[in-house]
Amino acid sequence: MHSQTIAFDADLARRYDRPGPRYTSYPTAPQFSAEFGEVQLREAVQASNEEPIPRRLSLYVHVPFCFSPCFYCGCNRIITRDLGRSDSYLARLYREVALIAPAFDRDREVIQLHFGGGTPNFLNPTQLADTVDVLRRQFHFADRRDSDISIEIDPRFCDPAWMPALAASGFNRASLGVQDFDPKVQAAVNRLQTVEETRTVVDAARSAGFRSVNIDLIYGLPGQNLEGFGKTLDIVTEIRPDRLAVYSYAHMPHLFKAQKQIDEALLLDGDAKLALLQLAVEKLTAAGYVYIGMDHFALPDDDLAQAQQRGGLHRNFMGYTTHADSDLIGLGVSAISHIGNTFSQNPRDLPSWEIAIDTGKLPVFRGMRMSEDDTLRADLIQSLMCQGQIPVAALERRYGIHFEDYFASALAQLQPLQEDGLVRFGQGNIEATSQGRLLLRNIAMCFDQYLTPTAADTKPRFSRAI
């Protein structure tokens, strides 16, 4: 097993801080095409059913509604306080389930269900329970002790008394948005949230028997500084969630309209932002958290850390997960599926998704079928993002290639990173060093055949690495 340690080098971080994919998939979503539609998705499902050992299933449900806009947000969401909108949305969601579920063999076991958004707790406990019941009737779920049913929660709109009801429905993991507890930062991003309302939801989840609680933070928000973010980190480590995600704020107002509300004069320069990341790394590792990869930390006994130790960690559109060998079915507006060697995405706007459902069609507006080269590179990047290493010898055996010949141009791009001490070449593998583990995206970009920057691409589609 490679070293879990990370070393923060501000000079290296500064030099390698450039836009690049987060590699929740490879190829990434910009490569999806409108030529891939319902017919191709159904073919992919059938092919996956016919595999000698069919994969288990993961389900993702997208709930787009939010009560108020957070100015930093880049998610696909709809701002409304009309709770009635959830009824018509769920009615169509259940029809989407009825359209896709029969295509999968009934013996294919669901081992993961995740509600994301938006704000999934825009739905009340009864609606969430009904949705889980609908899915349980249409799909074959694994034993409750083995399956993960998780939900993203905005503590500002969650009554702690809901948590026992959610646990009774099978929910056993919760992820809470916090971002920062500094009131000045919260005001700058339109998200006022107290420590107490966050802590009470965490406590309620634990009391109800939830197996794991995650907290999300963001560094690089307007008005942040070392003192304020340090206090937030101290509070969060005292709450001691099982997992932590510490995301970099990506200011891309040309892509995300809400970000136009942010006062750019309050945004941090590169060095100030790097200092916040360094502080987070130092405080979280000192508090006993293990660096998983990208922006994720976990306590050593958490399933994520355990999965990484045994080589079973996986990365997909839901982030890091412990279920490596499963097909992902995305449900709801904008959701993405990964079935076999294909990707498919539902329409990103609500009316287009509704029209498809109302006409009895699977709502696919774009996707792609991976080539053999895509599959090889996806395997390589998955291993790098999850285990911090590229298993050269194993890939040669698995795909019948000579690594140095096949990836000659990638290795040429990798050479400066090797010279800078971000990677080292070992017996049968390439490994990210303790300095390189914070820059896994940059290492992966060397092997991404679709990254061909053009002079016309003046507005980046991807966030910066740091």
C-alpha positions in Angstrom: 0.0 0.0 0.0 1.3 3.5 -0.9 2.0 6.1 1.7 -1.1 7.9 3.1 0.9 10.9 4.1 0.6 14.3 2.3 3.1 17.1 2.3 2.0 20.7 1.4 4.5 22.5 -0.9 3.1 26.0 -1.5 5.5 26.6 -4.5 4.5 23.4 -6.2 0.8 24.1 -5.5 1.1 27.6 -7.0 2.8 26.4 -10.1 0.4 23.5 -10.8 -2.8 25.5 -10.0 -4.5 25.4 -13.4 -7.9 24.4 -14.6 -8.6 20.7 -15.0 -11.3 18.0 -14.6 -12.2 16.6 -11.2 -12.4 13.1 -12.8 -15.7 12.0 -11.4 -15.7 10.3 -14.7 -13.4 9.6 -17.7 -14.2 10.7 -20.3 -15.6 13.8 -18.7 -19.1 15.2 -19.3 -18.1 17.7 -22.0 -17.4 14.7 -24.3 -21.0 13.4 -24.1 -22.9 13.7 -27.4 -26.6 14.1 -28.3 -26.1 11.0 -30.6 -26.4 8.8 -27.6 -30.1 8.5 -26.6 -32.7 6.2 -25.2 -32.1 3.4 -27.7 -28.4 3.3 -26.8 -29.1 3.3 -23.1 -31.5 0.4 -23.4 -28.8 -1.5 -25.4 -26.3 -0.8 -22.7 -28.6 -2.1 -20.0 -29.3 -5.3 -21.9 -25.6 -5.8 -22.5 -24.8 -5.3 -18.8 -27.5 -7.9 -17.9 -25.8 -10.4 -20.1 -22.4 -10.2 -18.6 -21.1 -13.4 -17.0 -21.1 -11.8 -13.6 -23.6 -8.8 -13.8 -22.6 -5.8 -11.7 -24.6 -4.7 -8.7 -26.4 -1.4 -8.9 -26.1 2.1 -7.4 -28.9 4.6 -7.6 -28.7 8.4 -7.6 -31.8 10.6 -7.1 -31.5 14.3 -7.9 -33.8 16.6 -6.0 -33.3 20.0 -7.7 -35.2 22.3 -5.3 -33.6 24.8 -2.9 -35.3 27.3 -0.6 -32.7 30.0 -1.2 -29.7 30.5 -3.4 -26.2 30.1 -2.1 -24.1 32.4 -4.2 -21.1 30.0 -4.6 -23.2 27.1 -5.9 -22.6 25.4 -9.2 -25.1 22.7 -8.7 -28.2 22.1 -10.9 -30.9 23.6 -8.7 -34.2 25.5 -8.8 -34.9 28.2 -6.2 -38.5 28.0 -4.8 -40.3 28.0 -1.5 -43.4 26.3 -3.0 -43.3 22.9 -1.3 -46.1 21.8 -3.7 -43.6 21.5 -6.5 -42.2 18.4 -5.0 -45.5 16.4 -5.6 -45.4 16.8 -9.4 -41.7 16.2 -9.5 -42.0 13.0 -7.5 -44.9 11.8 -9.6 -42.7 12.0 -12.7 -39.7 10.6 -10.9 -41.7 7.5 -10.0 -42.7 7.2 -13.7 -39.0 7.4 -14.7 -38.3 4.6 -12.2 -41.1 2.5 -13.8 -39.6 3.1 -17.2 -36.0 2.1 -16.4 -36.3 -0.5 -13.6 -37.8 -3.3 -15.6 -34.9 -3.2 -18.0 -32.6 -4.5 -15.3 -32.7 -8.2 -14.3 -34.4 -8.5 -10.9 -31.5 -10.5 -9.4 -29.2 -7.5 -9.8 -28.8 -6.1 -6.2 -28.9 -2.4 -5.3 -26.1 -1.8 -2.8 -26.2 2.1 -2.7 -28.8 4.8 -3.0 -27.9 8.5 -2.7 -30.2 11.6 -2.7 -28.4 14.7 -3.9 -29.3 18.1 -5.2 -30.3 20.9 -4.7 -31.6 20.3 -1.3 -32.9 16.7 -0.9 -34.5 17.6 2.5 -36.8 20.0 0.5 -38.7 16.7 0.5 -40.3 15.9 3.9 -39.7 12.5 5.7 -42.9 11.0 4.3 -42.0 11.9 0.7 -38.4 10.6 1.2 -39.8 7.4 2.7 -42.3 7.0 -0.2 -39.4 7.4 -2.7 -37.3 4.8 -1.0 -40.3 2.5 -1.0 -41.0 3.0 -4.7 -37.4 2.1 -5.4 -37.4 -0.9 -3.1 -40.5 -2.2 -5.0 -39.0 -1.7 -8.4 -35.4 -2.8 -7.6 -33.9 -5.7 -5.6 -32.1 -4.1 -2.6 -29.4 -5.7 -0.6 -29.9 -6.6 3.0 -30.3 -3.3 5.0 -27.1 -3.9 7.0 -25.1 -4.0 3.8 -26.6 -1.2 1.7 -25.8 2.5 1.9 -28.7 4.9 1.8 -27.4 8.4 2.0 -28.8 11.9 1.8 -27.3 15.5 1.5 -28.9 17.7 4.1 -29.1 21.5 4.5 -29.2 21.8 8.3 -31.0 25.2 8.1 -34.1 23.5 6.8 -33.9 20.2 8.7 -35.8 19.5 11.9 -33.6 17.2 14.0 -36.8 15.3 14.9 -36.8 14.1 11.2 -33.7 11.9 11.7 -35.4 8.9 13.4 -38.0 8.8 10.6 -35.2 8.9 8.0 -33.4 6.1 9.8 -36.6 4.1 9.9 -36.8 4.5 6.1 -33.3 2.9 5.8 -31.1 6.1 5.6 -27.8 5.4 7.3 -25.5 8.1 6.0 -25.9 11.9 5.9 -23.8 14.7 4.4 -24.3 18.2 5.8 -23.4 21.4 4.0 -21.6 23.9 6.2 -18.9 25.7 4.0 -17.8 28.1 6.8 -19.1 29.2 10.2 -17.7 32.8 9.9 -20.8 35.1 9.9 -19.1 37.5 7.5 -18.4 34.8 5.0 -21.9 33.4 5.4 -23.3 36.8 4.6 -21.1 37.2 1.5 -22.4 33.9 0.1 -26.1 34.2 1.3 -25.9 31.2 3.6 -26.5 32.1 7.3 -26.1 29.0 9.4 -25.4 28.6 13.1 -23.1 26.0 14.7 -25.9 24.9 17.0 -28.4 24.1 14.2 -25.6 22.1 12.5 -24.6 20.3 15.6 -28.1 19.3 16.6 -28.7 17.6 13.2 -25.4 15.7 13.5 -26.3 14.6 17.1 -29.8 13.6 16.0 -28.4 11.5 13.1 -26.0 9.7 15.4 -28.7 9.1 18.0 -31.0 7.7 15.3 -28.3 5.2 14.4 -26.8 6.7 11.2 -23.6 4.9 10.4 -21.7 7.9 9.0 -21.9 11.7 8.9 -20.0 13.9 6.5 -19.5 17.7 6.6 -18.7 19.8 3.6 -16.5 22.9 3.8 -15.2 25.3 1.1 -12.0 27.2 1.0 -11.5 30.3 -1.2 -14.9 31.9 -0.4 -15.2 35.7 -0.3 -14.0 37.3 2.9 -12.3 34.2 4.3 -9.1 34.5 6.3 -6.9 32.2 8.3 -8.3 33.2 11.7 -12.0 32.6 10.7 -11.4 29.5 8.7 -9.2 28.1 11.5 -12.1 28.6 14.0 -14.4 26.7 11.6 -12.0 23.8 11.3 -11.6 23.7 15.1 -15.4 23.6 15.5 -15.8 20.9 12.9 -13.1 18.7 14.3 -14.7 19.0 17.7 -18.1 17.9 16.1 -15.9 15.1 14.6 -17.8 13.9 11.5 -16.7 10.6 10.2 -15.9 12.2 6.8 -15.0 15.7 5.6 -15.0 17.2 2.2 -13.0 20.4 1.8 -13.7 21.8 -1.6 -11.9 24.6 -3.5 -14.3 27.4 -4.5 -14.3 27.8 -8.2 -15.4 31.3 -9.3 -16.9 30.7 -12.7 -19.7 33.2 -13.1 -19.8 32.7 -16.9 -21.1 29.1 -16.1 -23.0 29.7 -12.8 -25.3 32.7 -12.7 -25.6 32.8 -8.9 -21.9 33.6 -8.6 -22.5 36.9 -10.2 -23.9 38.0 -6.9 -20.5 37.6 -5.2 -18.4 40.7 -4.6 -15.2 39.9 -6.5 -13.3 42.4 -4.4 -13.7 40.0 -1.5 -12.2 37.0 -3.3 -8.9 35.7 -2.2 -5.7 35.8 -4.3 -3.9 32.6 -5.0 -1.5 32.7 -2.1 -4.2 33.5 0.5 -6.3 30.6 -0.9 -3.3 28.2 -0.7 -2.8 29.2 2.9 -6.3 28.2 3.7 -5.8 24.8 2.1 -2.5 24.3 4.0 -4.3 25.2 7.3 -7.0 22.6 6.5 -4.6 19.9 5.7 -2.5 20.6 8.9 -5.5 20.8 11.2 -7.4 17.8 9.9 -4.4 15.5 9.8 -3.4 16.6 13.3 -7.0 15.8 14.4 -6.5 12.2 13.1 -8.2 12.3 9.7 -6.8 10.3 6.8 -6.4 12.1 3.4 -8.4 10.0 1.0 -7.7 12.0 -2.2 -8.8 15.1 -3.9 -10.7 17.1 -1.2 -11.7 14.2 1.0 -10.7 13.2 4.5 -12.0 10.4 6.8 -11.4 8.9 10.2 -9.2 5.8 10.0 -12.1 3.5 11.0 -14.6 4.9 8.4 -15.6 2.8 5.5 -13.9 5.1 3.0 -10.5 4.8 4.7 -10.9 1.1 5.1 -11.9 0.7 1.4 -8.8 2.6 0.3 -6.6 0.4 2.5 -7.9 -2.7 0.8 -8.0 -1.2 -2.7 -11.8 -1.1 -3.0 -12.3 2.7 -3.2 -14.2 4.0 -6.2 -14.8 7.5 -7.6 -17.9 8.5 -9.6 -20.4 11.4 -9.9 -21.4 10.9 -6.2 -17.7 11.5 -5.2 -15.7 8.8 -3.4 -17.6 5.6 -2.6 -16.9 2.1 -1.3 -18.8 0.3 -4.0 -16.3 -0.1 -6.9 -18.0 -2.7 -9.1 -21.5 -1.4 -9.7 -23.5 0.2 -12.5 -24.8 3.7 -11.6 -28.4 4.7 -12.5 -29.1 8.4 -12.3 -32.8 9.5 -11.8 -34.3 12.9 -12.0 -33.3 16.1 -13.8 -29.6 16.4 -14.9 -28.7 13.0 -13.3 -26.0 10.9 -14.9 -25.9 7.1 -15.4 -22.8 4.9 -16.0 -24.0 1.6 -17.3 -21.3 -0.8 -18.5 -19.1 1.1 -20.9 -21.6 4.0 -21.4 -22.5 7.3 -19.8 -25.9 8.9 -20.2 -27.3 12.2 -18.8 -30.8 13.4 -18.3 -31.8 16.9 -19.5 -30.4 19.6 -17.3 -33.6 21.8 -17.5 -36.8 20.7 -15.8 -39.2 21.2 -18.7 -37.2 19.0 -21.1 -37.0 16.2 -18.5 -40.8 16.6 -17.8 -41.7 16.4 -21.5 -39.6 13.2 -22.0 -41.3 11.5 -19.0 -44.8 12.7 -20.0 -44.3 11.1 -23.5 -43.2 7.8 -22.0 -39.5 8.1 -23.0 -36.4 7.5 -21.0 -35.1 11.1 -20.5 -31.7 10.9 -22.1 -30.4 14.0 -23.8 -26.7 13.1 -24.3 -24.1 10.4 -23.5 -21.4 8.3 -25.0 -20.1 4.8 -25.5 -16.5 4.4 -24.3 -13.9 3.1 -26.7 -11.3 0.5 -25.6 -8.8 3.4 -25.2 -11.4 5.3 -23.0 -11.8 2.1 -20.9 -8.1 1.7 -20.4 -7.5 5.4 -19.5 -10.6 5.4 -17.2 -9.1 2.4 -15.3 -5.8 4.1 -15.0 -7.3 7.4 -13.8 -9.6 5.6 -11.4 -6.7 3.9 -9.7 -4.7 7.1 -9.5 -7.6 9.1 -8.0 -8.5 6.4 -5.5 -5.2 4.7 -4.6 -2.7 7.4 -5.5 -0.9 5.1 -7.9 -1.0 3.8 -11.5 -0.6 -0.1 -11.6 1.6 -0.2 -14.7 2.3 -4.0 -14.7 -1.4 -4.8 -13.9 -2.6 -2.6 -16.8 -0.2 -4.2 -19.2 -1.5 -7.6 -18.3 -5.2 -6.5 -18.3 -5.1 -4.7 -21.7 -2.3 -6.5 -23.5 -0.2 -3.3 -24.0 3.3 -2.2 -23.5 2.9 0.8 -21.2 5.8 2.9 -22.3 4.9 2.6 -26.0 1.1 3.0 -25.5 1.5 6.1 -23.2 4.6 7.6 -24.7 3.1 11.1 -25.1 1.5 10.9 -21.6 4.8 9.9 -20.1 6.5 12.8 -21.8 3.9 15.1 -20.2 4.5 13.4 -16.9 8.3 14.0 -16.9 8.2 17.5 -15.6 6.0 16.3 -12.7 8.5 13.6 -12.0 11.3 16.1 -12.0 9.3 18.2 -9.5 8.9 15.3 -7.2 5.1 14.8 -7.7 5.5 11.2 -8.9 8.0 8.4 -8.7 8.4 5.3 -10.8 8.6 2.0 -8.8 8.5 -1.7 -9.4 5.5 -2.1 -11.7 3.8 1.1 -10.9 3.8 4.9 -10.9 3.0 6.5 -7.5 2.1 9.9 -6.4 4.5 11.2 -3.7 3.4 12.9 -0.5 3.8 16.2 -2.4 1.8 14.9 -5.4 -1.2 13.5 -3.6 -2.7 17.0 -3.4 -2.2 17.3 -7.2 -3.7 14.1 -8.4 -5.8 16.0 -11.0 -2.6 17.3 -12.6 -1.1 13.8 -12.8 -4.3 12.4 -14.3 -4.4 15.2 -16.9 -1.3 13.8 -18.4 -3.2 10.7 -19.4 -6.4 12.5 -20.6 -6.5 12.3 -24.4 -9.3 14.8 -24.7 -7.4 17.7 -23.1 -6.3 19.6 -26.1 -6.4 23.3 -25.1 -7.2 25.6 -27.9 -6.8 29.4 -28.2 -10.6 29.7 -28.6 -11.2 28.2 -25.1 -10.8 31.4 -23.3 -13.4 30.6 -20.6 -12.4 27.4 -18.8 -14.9 24.7 -18.4 -13.1 23.2 -15.4 -12.2 24.5 -12.0 -8.6 25.0 -10.9 -6.7 22.2 -9.3 -6.1 24.1 -6.1 
